[in-house]
Amino acid sequence: MNSNKLTEKQKMLSGQAYQAGDTELAKERLKARELVYEFNHLAPKFVKQRKELLKRLFGKTERMFYVEPPFRCDYGYNIEIGDNFYANFNLVILDCAKVSIGNNVFIAPNVAIYTAGHPIHAHLRDQEYEWAQEITIGNSVWIGGNVVINPGVKIGSNVVIGSGSIVTRDIPDNVFAAGNPCRIIRQLTDADKDYYYKDFKLGE
């Protein structure tokens, strides 16, 4: 396919280099910012209204989800969240590519999810080229505070990402990972469940 015949939006969504200053993309970012502004400035009691705004903004939502304001994103339509999703204050998602998030995902404050990147060489960067890669987060994931997730990363299911981590590569299922760069600390097993049942008397 000849990339010269594609719009800048098509290039963005297909992972090719594109120029974000394009008129179509600028209009779509403005539309998203209007919805985000309204979401962030509603009084705390307007829970239902904030939820409806996110349904209009996101590409996909399920029945149960809650996002604490303030929240920021680029386009919104590239964000897909599963059921029982919760995000604490100051979530930022630069969704120039798709961001797919599974069920039962909890996100702590000040988390940043970046699909967008820029060329390392200044010659291309000065021409305002950028690119985007999809990010996928599985089911039953807890992402700690101040975590940064970089473009193209896939995080598996039943994963905990420790606070302050910079996630630069894929994280498999069933692990606790942390650090800069983020790395696997240990596997998660049923022993972790038994520990909490014992100490907190859950399920009684």
TIRO-2110 file (N, C-alpha, C; in Angstrom, 1 decimal):
// TIRO-2110
0.8, -1.2, 0.0, N, 1, A
0.0, 0.0, 0.0, CA, 1, A
0.9, 1.3, 0.0, C, 1, A
0.6, 2.2, -0.9, N, 2, A
1.3, 3.4, -1.0, CA, 2, A
0.9, 4.4, 0.1, C, 2, A
1.8, 4.6, 1.1, N, 3, A
1.5, 5.5, 2.2, CA, 3, A
1.2, 6.9, 1.8, C, 3, A
1.6, 7.3, 0.6, N, 4, A
1.3, 8.7, 0.2, CA, 4, A
-0.2, 8.9, -0.1, C, 4, A
-0.9, 7.8, -0.3, N, 5, A
-2.3, 7.9, -0.6, CA, 5, A
-3.2, 7.8, 0.6, C, 5, A
-2.5, 7.6, 1.8, N, 6, A
-3.2, 7.5, 3.0, CA, 6, A
-3.4, 8.8, 3.7, C, 6, A
-4.4, 9.0, 4.4, N, 7, A
-4.6, 10.2, 5.2, CA, 7, A
-3.6, 10.1, 6.4, C, 7, A
-3.4, 11.2, 7.1, N, 8, A
-2.5, 11.2, 8.3, CA, 8, A
-3.2, 10.3, 9.4, C, 8, A
-4.5, 10.4, 9.5, N, 9, A
-5.2, 9.5, 10.4, CA, 9, A
-5.0, 8.0, 10.1, C, 9, A
-5.1, 7.7, 8.8, N, 10, A
-4.9, 6.3, 8.5, CA, 10, A
-3.4, 5.8, 8.7, C, 10, A
-2.5, 6.7, 8.5, N, 11, A
-1.1, 6.4, 8.8, CA, 11, A
-1.0, 6.2, 10.3, C, 11, A
-1.6, 7.1, 11.1, N, 12, A
-1.5, 7.0, 12.6, CA, 12, A
-2.0, 5.6, 13.1, C, 12, A
-3.2, 5.3, 12.6, N, 13, A
-3.8, 4.0, 13.0, CA, 13, A
-3.2, 2.8, 12.5, C, 13, A
-2.4, 2.9, 11.5, N, 14, A
-1.7, 1.7, 10.9, CA, 14, A
-0.2, 1.6, 11.4, C, 14, A
0.2, 2.5, 12.3, N, 15, A
1.5, 2.4, 12.9, CA, 15, A
2.6, 3.1, 12.0, C, 15, A
2.2, 3.8, 11.0, N, 16, A
3.2, 4.5, 10.2, CA, 16, A
3.5, 5.9, 10.7, C, 16, A
4.6, 6.4, 10.2, N, 17, A
5.0, 7.8, 10.6, CA, 17, A
3.9, 8.8, 10.1, C, 17, A
3.5, 9.7, 10.9, N, 18, A
2.4, 10.7, 10.5, CA, 18, A
2.7, 12.0, 11.1, C, 18, A
2.0, 13.0, 10.7, N, 19, A
2.1, 14.4, 11.2, CA, 19, A
0.8, 14.7, 12.0, C, 19, A
1.0, 14.9, 13.3, N, 20, A
-0.2, 15.1, 14.1, CA, 20, A
-0.8, 16.5, 13.9, C, 20, A
-0.1, 17.4, 13.2, N, 21, A
-0.7, 18.7, 13.0, CA, 21, A
-1.7, 18.7, 11.9, C, 21, A
-2.0, 17.6, 11.3, N, 22, A
-3.0, 17.4, 10.3, CA, 22, A
-4.4, 18.0, 10.7, C, 22, A
-5.1, 18.6, 9.8, N, 23, A
-6.4, 19.2, 10.2, CA, 23, A
-7.4, 18.3, 10.7, C, 23, A
-7.6, 17.1, 10.1, N, 24, A
-8.5, 16.1, 10.6, CA, 24, A
-8.2, 15.7, 12.0, C, 24, A
-6.9, 15.4, 12.3, N, 25, A
-6.5, 14.9, 13.6, CA, 25, A
-6.7, 16.0, 14.6, C, 25, A
-6.4, 17.3, 14.2, N, 26, A
-6.5, 18.4, 15.2, CA, 26, A
-8.0, 18.6, 15.6, C, 26, A
-8.9, 18.4, 14.6, N, 27, A
-10.3, 18.5, 14.9, CA, 27, A
-10.8, 17.4, 15.9, C, 27, A
-10.3, 16.2, 15.6, N, 28, A
-10.7, 15.1, 16.5, CA, 28, A
-10.1, 15.3, 17.9, C, 28, A
-8.9, 15.8, 18.0, N, 29, A
-8.4, 16.0, 19.4, CA, 29, A
-9.1, 17.1, 20.1, C, 29, A
-9.6, 18.1, 19.3, N, 30, A
-10.4, 19.2, 19.9, CA, 30, A
-11.7, 18.7, 20.4, C, 30, A
-12.3, 17.8, 19.7, N, 31, A
-13.6, 17.2, 20.1, CA, 31, A
-13.4, 16.4, 21.4, C, 31, A
-12.3, 15.6, 21.4, N, 32, A
-12.1, 14.9, 22.6, CA, 32, A
-11.8, 15.8, 23.8, C, 32, A
-11.1, 16.8, 23.6, N, 33, A
-10.8, 17.8, 24.7, CA, 33, A
-12.0, 18.5, 25.3, C, 33, A
-13.0, 18.7, 24.4, N, 34, A
-14.2, 19.3, 24.8, CA, 34, A
-14.9, 18.4, 25.8, C, 34, A
-15.0, 17.1, 25.4, N, 35, A
-15.7, 16.1, 26.3, CA, 35, A
-14.9, 15.9, 27.6, C, 35, A
-13.5, 15.9, 27.5, N, 36, A
-12.7, 15.7, 28.7, CA, 36, A
-12.8, 16.9, 29.6, C, 36, A
-12.9, 18.1, 29.0, N, 37, A
-13.1, 19.3, 29.8, CA, 37, A
-14.4, 19.2, 30.6, C, 37, A
-15.4, 18.8, 29.9, N, 38, A
-16.7, 18.8, 30.6, CA, 38, A
-16.7, 17.7, 31.7, C, 38, A
-16.1, 16.6, 31.4, N, 39, A
-16.0, 15.5, 32.4, CA, 39, A
-15.2, 16.0, 33.6, C, 39, A
-14.1, 16.7, 33.4, N, 40, A
-13.3, 17.1, 34.5, CA, 40, A
-13.9, 18.2, 35.4, C, 40, A
-14.8, 18.9, 34.8, N, 41, A
-15.4, 20.1, 35.5, CA, 41, A
-16.8, 19.9, 36.1, C, 41, A
-17.3, 18.7, 36.0, N, 42, A
-18.6, 18.4, 36.6, CA, 42, A
-18.4, 18.3, 38.1, C, 42, A
-19.4, 18.7, 38.9, N, 43, A
-19.3, 18.5, 40.3, CA, 43, A
-19.3, 17.1, 40.7, C, 43, A
-18.7, 16.7, 41.8, N, 44, A
-18.5, 15.3, 42.2, CA, 44, A
-19.8, 14.5, 42.3, C, 44, A
-20.9, 15.1, 42.5, N, 45, A
-22.1, 14.3, 42.7, CA, 45, A
-22.7, 13.9, 41.3, C, 45, A
-22.2, 14.4, 40.2, N, 46, A
-22.7, 14.0, 38.9, CA, 46, A
-22.0, 12.8, 38.3, C, 46, A
-22.1, 11.7, 39.0, N, 47, A
-21.4, 10.5, 38.7, CA, 47, A
-22.0, 9.9, 37.4, C, 47, A
-23.3, 9.9, 37.3, N, 48, A
-24.0, 9.3, 36.1, CA, 48, A
-23.6, 10.1, 34.8, C, 48, A
-23.6, 11.5, 34.9, N, 49, A
-23.3, 12.3, 33.8, CA, 49, A
-21.8, 12.1, 33.3, C, 49, A
-20.9, 11.9, 34.3, N, 50, A
-19.5, 11.7, 33.9, CA, 50, A
-19.4, 10.4, 33.2, C, 50, A
-20.1, 9.4, 33.6, N, 51, A
-20.1, 8.1, 33.0, CA, 51, A
-20.6, 8.1, 31.6, C, 51, A
-21.7, 8.9, 31.3, N, 52, A
-22.2, 9.1, 30.0, CA, 52, A
-21.2, 9.8, 29.1, C, 52, A
-20.5, 10.7, 29.6, N, 53, A
-19.5, 11.4, 28.8, CA, 53, A
-18.4, 10.4, 28.3, C, 53, A
-18.0, 9.6, 29.3, N, 54, A
-16.9, 8.6, 28.9, CA, 54, A
-17.5, 7.6, 27.9, C, 54, A
-18.7, 7.2, 27.9, N, 55, A
-19.3, 6.4, 26.9, CA, 55, A
-19.2, 7.0, 25.6, C, 55, A
-19.4, 8.3, 25.5, N, 56, A
-19.4, 9.0, 24.2, CA, 56, A
-17.9, 9.1, 23.8, C, 56, A
-17.0, 9.2, 24.7, N, 57, A
-15.6, 9.5, 24.4, CA, 57, A
-14.9, 8.2, 24.0, C, 57, A
-15.0, 7.1, 24.8, N, 58, A
-14.3, 5.9, 24.6, CA, 58, A
-14.8, 5.1, 23.4, C, 58, A
-13.9, 4.3, 22.8, N, 59, A
-14.4, 3.4, 21.7, CA, 59, A
-15.2, 2.2, 22.2, C, 59, A
-15.0, 1.8, 23.5, N, 60, A
-15.7, 0.7, 24.0, CA, 60, A
-15.7, 0.8, 25.5, C, 60, A
-16.9, 0.6, 26.1, N, 61, A
-17.0, 0.5, 27.6, CA, 61, A
-17.9, -0.7, 27.9, C, 61, A
-17.9, -1.2, 29.2, N, 62, A
-18.8, -2.2, 29.7, CA, 62, A
-19.7, -1.6, 30.7, C, 62, A
-20.4, -2.5, 31.5, N, 63, A
-21.4, -2.0, 32.4, CA, 63, A
-20.8, -1.2, 33.6, C, 63, A
-19.7, -1.8, 34.2, N, 64, A
-19.2, -1.2, 35.4, CA, 64, A
-17.8, -0.6, 35.1, C, 64, A
-17.7, 0.7, 35.3, N, 65, A
-16.4, 1.4, 35.2, CA, 65, A
-16.5, 2.7, 35.9, C, 65, A
-15.4, 3.2, 36.4, N, 66, A
-15.4, 4.5, 37.1, CA, 66, A
-14.0, 5.1, 36.9, C, 66, A
-14.0, 6.3, 36.5, N, 67, A
-12.7, 7.1, 36.3, CA, 67, A
-12.8, 8.4, 37.2, C, 67, A
-11.8, 8.5, 38.1, N, 68, A
-11.8, 9.7, 38.9, CA, 68, A
-11.2, 10.9, 38.1, C, 68, A
-11.9, 12.0, 38.1, N, 69, A
-11.3, 13.2, 37.4, CA, 69, A
-10.1, 13.7, 38.3, C, 69, A
-9.1, 14.4, 37.7, N, 70, A
-9.0, 14.7, 36.3, CA, 70, A
-8.5, 13.5, 35.5, C, 70, A
-8.9, 13.5, 34.2, N, 71, A
-8.5, 12.5, 33.3, CA, 71, A
-8.1, 13.2, 32.0, C, 71, A
-7.1, 12.7, 31.2, N, 72, A
-6.7, 13.3, 30.0, CA, 72, A
-6.5, 12.2, 28.9, C, 72, A
-6.8, 12.5, 27.7, N, 73, A
-6.5, 11.6, 26.5, CA, 73, A
-6.4, 12.4, 25.3, C, 73, A
-6.0, 11.8, 24.2, N, 74, A
-5.8, 12.5, 22.9, CA, 74, A
-7.1, 12.4, 22.1, C, 74, A
-7.6, 11.2, 21.8, N, 75, A
-8.7, 11.0, 20.9, CA, 75, A
-9.9, 10.3, 21.6, C, 75, A
-9.7, 9.4, 22.5, N, 76, A
-10.8, 8.7, 23.2, CA, 76, A
-11.3, 7.5, 22.4, C, 76, A
-11.5, 7.6, 21.1, N, 77, A
-12.1, 6.5, 20.4, CA, 77, A
-11.2, 5.3, 20.3, C, 77, A
-9.9, 5.5, 20.6, N, 78, A
-9.0, 4.3, 20.6, CA, 78, A
-8.8, 3.6, 21.9, C, 78, A
-9.6, 4.1, 22.9, N, 79, A
-9.6, 3.5, 24.2, CA, 79, A
-10.7, 2.5, 24.4, C, 79, A
-10.4, 1.2, 24.8, N, 80, A
-11.4, 0.2, 25.0, CA, 80, A
-11.1, -0.4, 26.4, C, 80, A
-12.2, -0.3, 27.3, N, 81, A
-12.0, -0.8, 28.7, CA, 81, A
-13.0, -1.9, 28.9, C, 81, A
-12.6, -2.9, 29.7, N, 82, A
-13.5, -4.0, 30.1, CA, 82, A
-14.3, -3.7, 31.3, C, 82, A
-15.0, -4.7, 31.8, N, 83, A
-15.9, -4.6, 32.9, CA, 83, A
-15.2, -4.4, 34.2, C, 83, A
-15.8, -3.7, 35.2, N, 84, A
-15.2, -3.5, 36.5, CA, 84, A
-13.8, -2.8, 36.4, C, 84, A
-13.8, -1.7, 35.7, N, 85, A
-12.6, -0.9, 35.5, CA, 85, A
-12.6, 0.3, 36.4, C, 85, A
-11.5, 0.5, 37.1, N, 86, A
-11.4, 1.7, 38.0, CA, 86, A
-10.0, 2.4, 37.8, C, 86, A
-10.1, 3.7, 37.6, N, 87, A
-8.9, 4.5, 37.4, CA, 87, A
-8.9, 5.6, 38.4, C, 87, A
-7.9, 5.8, 39.2, N, 88, A
-7.8, 6.9, 40.2, CA, 88, A
-7.4, 8.2, 39.5, C, 88, A
-7.1, 9.2, 40.3, N, 89, A
-6.8, 10.5, 39.8, CA, 89, A
-5.7, 10.6, 38.8, C, 89, A
-5.8, 11.5, 37.8, N, 90, A
-4.7, 11.9, 37.0, CA, 90, A
-4.2, 10.8, 36.0, C, 90, A
-5.2, 10.0, 35.5, N, 91, A
-4.8, 9.0, 34.5, CA, 91, A
-4.7, 9.8, 33.1, C, 91, A
-3.6, 9.5, 32.4, N, 92, A
-3.3, 10.1, 31.1, CA, 92, A
-3.1, 9.0, 30.1, C, 92, A
-3.9, 9.0, 29.0, N, 93, A
-3.8, 8.0, 28.0, CA, 93, A
-3.6, 8.7, 26.7, C, 93, A
-2.4, 8.6, 26.1, N, 94, A
-2.2, 9.2, 24.8, CA, 94, A
-2.6, 8.1, 23.7, C, 94, A
-3.8, 8.1, 23.3, N, 95, A
-4.3, 7.0, 22.5, CA, 95, A
-4.3, 7.3, 21.0, C, 95, A
-3.1, 7.5, 20.5, N, 96, A
-2.9, 7.7, 19.1, CA, 96, A
-3.0, 6.3, 18.4, C, 96, A
-2.8, 5.3, 19.1, N, 97, A
-3.1, 3.9, 18.7, CA, 97, A
-4.0, 3.3, 19.7, C, 97, A
-4.6, 2.1, 19.4, N, 98, A
-5.5, 1.5, 20.3, CA, 98, A
-4.9, 1.1, 21.6, C, 98, A
-5.7, 1.4, 22.7, N, 99, A
-5.4, 1.0, 24.1, CA, 99, A
-6.5, 0.0, 24.5, C, 99, A
-6.2, -1.2, 24.6, N, 100, A
-7.2, -2.2, 25.0, CA, 100, A
-6.9, -2.7, 26.4, C, 100, A
-7.9, -2.5, 27.3, N, 101, A
-7.8, -2.9, 28.7, CA, 101, A
-8.9, -3.9, 29.1, C, 101, A
-8.5, -5.0, 29.8, N, 102, A
-9.4, -6.0, 30.1, CA, 102, A
-10.3, -5.8, 31.2, C, 102, A
-10.9, -6.9, 31.8, N, 103, A
-11.8, -6.8, 32.9, CA, 103, A
-11.0, -6.8, 34.2, C, 103, A
-11.6, -6.1, 35.2, N, 104, A
-11.1, -6.1, 36.6, CA, 104, A
-9.7, -5.5, 36.6, C, 104, A
-9.6, -4.4, 36.0, N, 105, A
-8.3, -3.6, 36.0, CA, 105, A
-8.4, -2.4, 36.9, C, 105, A
-7.5, -2.3, 37.8, N, 106, A
-7.4, -1.2, 38.8, CA, 106, A
-6.2, -0.3, 38.5, C, 106, A
-6.3, 1.0, 38.3, N, 107, A
-5.2, 1.9, 38.0, CA, 107, A
-5.1, 2.9, 39.1, C, 107, A
-3.9, 3.0, 39.7, N, 108, A
-3.7, 3.9, 40.8, CA, 108, A
-3.4, 5.3, 40.3, C, 108, A
-3.3, 6.3, 41.1, N, 109, A
-3.1, 7.7, 40.7, CA, 109, A
-1.8, 7.9, 39.8, C, 109, A
-1.9, 8.9, 39.0, N, 110, A
-0.8, 9.4, 38.2, CA, 110, A
-0.2, 8.4, 37.3, C, 110, A
-1.0, 7.6, 36.7, N, 111, A
-0.5, 6.6, 35.7, CA, 111, A
-0.6, 7.2, 34.3, C, 111, A
0.5, 6.9, 33.5, N, 112, A
0.5, 7.4, 32.1, CA, 112, A
0.7, 6.3, 31.1, C, 112, A
-0.2, 6.2, 30.1, N, 113, A
-0.2, 5.2, 29.1, CA, 113, A
0.0, 5.9, 27.8, C, 113, A
1.2, 5.7, 27.2, N, 114, A
1.6, 6.4, 26.0, CA, 114, A
1.8, 5.5, 24.8, C, 114, A
0.9, 5.6, 23.8, N, 115, A
1.1, 4.9, 22.6, CA, 115, A
1.9, 5.7, 21.6, C, 115, A
2.1, 7.0, 21.9, N, 116, A
2.8, 7.9, 20.9, CA, 116, A
4.3, 7.9, 21.2, C, 116, A
5.0, 8.0, 20.1, N, 117, A
6.5, 8.2, 20.2, CA, 117, A
7.0, 9.1, 19.1, C, 117, A
8.2, 9.6, 19.2, N, 118, A
8.8, 10.5, 18.2, CA, 118, A
10.1, 9.9, 17.7, C, 118, A
10.6, 10.3, 16.5, N, 119, A
11.9, 9.8, 16.0, CA, 119, A
13.0, 10.2, 16.9, C, 119, A
14.0, 9.4, 17.1, N, 120, A
15.2, 9.7, 17.9, CA, 120, A
16.0, 10.8, 17.1, C, 120, A
16.1, 10.6, 15.8, N, 121, A
16.9, 11.6, 15.0, CA, 121, A
16.1, 12.9, 14.9, C, 121, A
16.8, 14.0, 15.2, N, 122, A
16.2, 15.3, 15.2, CA, 122, A
15.7, 15.8, 13.9, C, 122, A
16.3, 15.3, 12.8, N, 123, A
15.9, 15.7, 11.4, CA, 123, A
14.4, 15.4, 11.2, C, 123, A
14.0, 14.2, 11.5, N, 124, A
12.6, 13.8, 11.4, CA, 124, A
11.7, 14.4, 12.4, C, 124, A
12.3, 14.5, 13.6, N, 125, A
11.5, 15.0, 14.8, CA, 125, A
11.2, 16.5, 14.5, C, 125, A
12.1, 17.2, 13.9, N, 126, A
11.9, 18.6, 13.7, CA, 126, A
10.8, 18.9, 12.6, C, 126, A
10.5, 17.8, 11.8, N, 127, A
9.5, 17.9, 10.8, CA, 127, A
8.1, 17.5, 11.4, C, 127, A
8.1, 17.3, 12.7, N, 128, A
6.9, 17.0, 13.5, CA, 128, A
6.3, 15.6, 13.1, C, 128, A
7.1, 14.7, 12.7, N, 129, A
6.7, 13.3, 12.5, CA, 129, A
6.6, 12.6, 13.9, C, 129, A
5.6, 11.7, 14.0, N, 130, A
5.5, 10.8, 15.1, CA, 130, A
4.9, 9.5, 14.7, C, 130, A
4.8, 8.6, 15.6, N, 131, A
4.3, 7.3, 15.3, CA, 131, A
3.6, 6.8, 16.6, C, 131, A
2.8, 5.7, 16.4, N, 132, A
2.1, 5.2, 17.6, CA, 132, A
2.0, 3.6, 17.5, C, 132, A
2.1, 3.0, 18.6, N, 133, A
2.0, 1.5, 18.7, CA, 133, A
0.9, 1.2, 19.8, C, 133, A
0.1, 0.1, 19.5, N, 134, A
-0.9, -0.3, 20.4, CA, 134, A
-0.4, -0.8, 21.7, C, 134, A
-1.2, -0.6, 22.8, N, 135, A
-0.9, -1.1, 24.1, CA, 135, A
-2.1, -2.0, 24.5, C, 135, A
-1.7, -3.1, 25.1, N, 136, A
-2.8, -4.1, 25.6, CA, 136, A
-2.5, -4.4, 27.0, C, 136, A
-3.6, -4.3, 27.8, N, 137, A
-3.5, -4.7, 29.3, CA, 137, A
-4.6, -5.8, 29.5, C, 137, A
-4.2, -6.9, 30.1, N, 138, A
-5.1, -8.1, 30.2, CA, 138, A
-6.1, -7.9, 31.3, C, 138, A
-6.6, -9.0, 31.8, N, 139, A
-7.6, -9.1, 32.9, CA, 139, A
-7.0, -9.1, 34.3, C, 139, A
-7.7, -8.6, 35.2, N, 140, A
-7.2, -8.7, 36.6, CA, 140, A
-5.8, -8.1, 36.8, C, 140, A
-5.6, -6.9, 36.4, N, 141, A
-4.3, -6.2, 36.5, CA, 141, A
-4.4, -5.1, 37.5, C, 141, A
-3.4, -4.9, 38.3, N, 142, A
-3.3, -3.7, 39.2, CA, 142, A
-2.1, -3.0, 38.8, C, 142, A
-2.3, -1.7, 38.5, N, 143, A
-1.1, -0.9, 38.1, CA, 143, A
-0.9, 0.2, 39.1, C, 143, A
0.2, 0.2, 39.8, N, 144, A
0.5, 1.1, 40.9, CA, 144, A
0.7, 2.5, 40.5, C, 144, A
0.8, 3.4, 41.5, N, 145, A
0.9, 4.8, 41.2, CA, 145, A
2.1, 5.2, 40.5, C, 145, A
2.0, 6.3, 39.7, N, 146, A
3.1, 6.9, 38.9, CA, 146, A
3.8, 5.9, 38.0, C, 146, A
3.1, 4.9, 37.5, N, 147, A
3.6, 4.0, 36.5, CA, 147, A
3.5, 4.6, 35.1, C, 147, A
4.5, 4.4, 34.2, N, 148, A
4.5, 4.8, 32.8, CA, 148, A
4.5, 3.6, 32.0, C, 148, A
3.6, 3.5, 31.0, N, 149, A
3.6, 2.4, 30.1, CA, 149, A
3.9, 2.9, 28.7, C, 149, A
4.9, 2.4, 28.1, N, 150, A
5.4, 2.9, 26.8, CA, 150, A
4.8, 2.3, 25.6, C, 150, A
5.0, 2.9, 24.4, N, 151, A
4.3, 2.3, 23.2, CA, 151, A
4.6, 0.9, 22.9, C, 151, A
3.6, 0.2, 22.5, N, 152, A
3.8, -1.2, 22.0, CA, 152, A
3.8, -2.3, 23.0, C, 152, A
3.6, -1.9, 24.3, N, 153, A
3.7, -2.9, 25.4, CA, 153, A
2.5, -3.7, 25.6, C, 153, A
2.6, -5.0, 25.9, N, 154, A
1.5, -5.9, 26.2, CA, 154, A
1.7, -6.4, 27.6, C, 154, A
0.7, -6.1, 28.5, N, 155, A
0.8, -6.6, 29.9, CA, 155, A
-0.2, -7.7, 30.0, C, 155, A
0.2, -8.9, 30.5, N, 156, A
-0.7, -10.0, 30.6, CA, 156, A
-1.8, -9.9, 31.6, C, 156, A
-2.4, -11.0, 31.9, N, 157, A
-3.5, -11.1, 32.9, CA, 157, A
-2.9, -11.5, 34.3, C, 157, A
-3.6, -11.1, 35.3, N, 158, A
-3.3, -11.4, 36.7, CA, 158, A
-1.8, -10.9, 37.0, C, 158, A
-1.7, -9.6, 36.7, N, 159, A
-0.4, -8.9, 36.9, CA, 159, A
-0.5, -7.8, 37.8, C, 159, A
0.6, -7.6, 38.6, N, 160, A
0.7, -6.4, 39.4, CA, 160, A
2.0, -5.6, 39.0, C, 160, A
1.8, -4.3, 38.7, N, 161, A
2.9, -3.5, 38.3, CA, 161, A
3.2, -2.5, 39.5, C, 161, A
4.4, -2.6, 40.0, N, 162, A
4.7, -1.8, 41.2, CA, 162, A
4.8, -0.3, 40.9, C, 162, A
4.5, 0.5, 41.9, N, 163, A
4.5, 1.9, 41.8, CA, 163, A
5.8, 2.5, 41.3, C, 163, A
5.7, 3.5, 40.4, N, 164, A
6.9, 4.1, 39.9, CA, 164, A
7.6, 3.4, 38.8, C, 164, A
7.0, 2.3, 38.3, N, 165, A
7.7, 1.5, 37.3, CA, 165, A
7.6, 2.2, 35.9, C, 165, A
8.6, 2.0, 35.1, N, 166, A
8.6, 2.4, 33.7, CA, 166, A
8.5, 1.1, 32.8, C, 166, A
7.4, 0.8, 32.2, N, 167, A
7.2, -0.4, 31.5, CA, 167, A
7.6, -0.2, 30.0, C, 167, A
8.7, -0.8, 29.6, N, 168, A
9.3, -0.7, 28.3, CA, 168, A
9.2, -1.9, 27.4, C, 168, A
8.8, -3.0, 28.0, N, 169, A
8.7, -4.3, 27.3, CA, 169, A
7.5, -5.1, 27.8, C, 169, A
7.1, -6.2, 27.1, N, 170, A
6.0, -7.0, 27.5, CA, 170, A
6.2, -7.6, 28.8, C, 170, A
5.0, -7.8, 29.5, N, 171, A
5.0, -8.4, 30.8, CA, 171, A
4.1, -9.6, 30.7, C, 171, A
4.5, -10.8, 31.1, N, 172, A
3.7, -12.0, 30.9, CA, 172, A
2.6, -12.1, 32.0, C, 172, A
1.8, -13.1, 31.9, N, 173, A
0.7, -13.4, 32.9, CA, 173, A
1.3, -13.8, 34.3, C, 173, A
0.5, -13.5, 35.3, N, 174, A
0.8, -14.1, 36.6, CA, 174, A
2.1, -13.7, 37.3, C, 174, A
2.5, -12.4, 37.2, N, 175, A
3.7, -11.9, 37.8, CA, 175, A
3.5, -10.6, 38.5, C, 175, A
4.4, -10.4, 39.4, N, 176, A
4.6, -9.0, 40.0, CA, 176, A
5.9, -8.5, 39.3, C, 176, A
5.7, -7.3, 38.7, N, 177, A
6.9, -6.7, 38.0, CA, 177, A
7.0, -5.2, 38.5, C, 177, A
8.2, -4.8, 38.6, N, 178, A
8.5, -3.4, 39.0, CA, 178, A
9.8, -2.9, 38.6, C, 178, A
10.1, -1.6, 38.7, N, 179, A
11.4, -1.1, 38.5, CA, 179, A
11.5, -0.2, 37.2, C, 179, A
12.7, 0.4, 37.0, N, 180, A
12.9, 1.2, 35.9, CA, 180, A
14.3, 0.8, 35.2, C, 180, A
14.2, 0.0, 34.1, N, 181, A
13.0, -0.4, 33.4, CA, 181, A
12.3, -1.5, 34.2, C, 181, A
11.0, -1.7, 34.0, N, 182, A
10.2, -2.7, 34.7, CA, 182, A
10.6, -4.1, 34.4, C, 182, A
10.8, -4.9, 35.4, N, 183, A
11.2, -6.3, 35.2, CA, 183, A
10.4, -7.2, 36.1, C, 183, A
10.4, -8.5, 35.8, N, 184, A
9.7, -9.5, 36.6, CA, 184, A
10.4, -9.6, 38.0, C, 184, A
9.7, -9.5, 39.1, N, 185, A
10.2, -9.7, 40.4, CA, 185, A
10.0, -11.1, 40.8, C, 185, A
8.7, -11.6, 40.6, N, 186, A
8.4, -13.0, 41.0, CA, 186, A
7.1, -13.4, 40.4, C, 186, A
6.9, -14.7, 40.4, N, 187, A
5.6, -15.2, 39.9, CA, 187, A
4.5, -15.0, 41.0, C, 187, A
3.3, -14.9, 40.6, N, 188, A
2.2, -14.8, 41.6, CA, 188, A
1.5, -16.2, 41.6, C, 188, A
1.2, -16.7, 42.7, N, 189, A
0.7, -18.1, 42.9, CA, 189, A
-0.5, -18.1, 43.9, C, 189, A
-1.1, -19.2, 44.1, N, 190, A
-2.2, -19.3, 45.0, CA, 190, A
-1.7, -19.1, 46.5, C, 190, A
-0.5, -19.2, 46.7, N, 191, A
0.1, -18.9, 48.0, CA, 191, A
-0.2, -17.4, 48.4, C, 191, A
-0.2, -16.5, 47.4, N, 192, A
-0.5, -15.1, 47.6, CA, 192, A
-2.0, -14.9, 48.1, C, 192, A
-2.9, -15.7, 47.5, N, 193, A
-4.3, -15.7, 47.9, CA, 193, A
-4.4, -16.2, 49.3, C, 193, A
-3.8, -17.3, 49.7, N, 194, A
-3.8, -17.9, 51.0, CA, 194, A
-3.3, -17.0, 52.0, C, 194, A
-2.3, -16.2, 51.7, N, 195, A
-1.7, -15.2, 52.7, CA, 195, A
-2.7, -14.2, 53.1, C, 195, A
-3.4, -13.6, 52.1, N, 196, A
-4.4, -12.6, 52.5, CA, 196, A
-5.6, -13.1, 53.2, C, 196, A
-6.0, -14.3, 52.8, N, 197, A
-7.2, -14.9, 53.5, CA, 197, A
-6.8, -15.1, 55.0, C, 197, A
-5.6, -15.5, 55.2, N, 198, A
-5.1, -15.8, 56.6, CA, 198, A
-5.1, -14.5, 57.4, C, 198, A
-4.4, -13.5, 56.9, N, 199, A
-4.1, -12.3, 57.7, CA, 199, A
-5.3, -11.3, 57.7, C, 199, A
-6.2, -11.3, 56.7, N, 200, A
-7.3, -10.4, 56.7, CA, 200, A
-8.7, -11.0, 56.9, C, 200, A
-8.6, -12.4, 57.1, N, 201, A
-9.9, -13.1, 57.3, CA, 201, A
-10.9, -12.8, 56.3, C, 201, A
-10.5, -12.8, 55.0, N, 202, A
-11.5, -12.5, 53.9, CA, 202, A
-12.4, -13.7, 53.8, C, 202, A
-13.6, -13.4, 53.4, N, 203, A
-14.6, -14.4, 53.1, CA, 203, A
-15.4, -14.9, 54.3, C, 203, A
-15.1, -14.4, 55.5, N, 204, A
-15.9, -14.8, 56.6, CA, 204, A
-17.2, -14.0, 56.8, C, 204, A
END
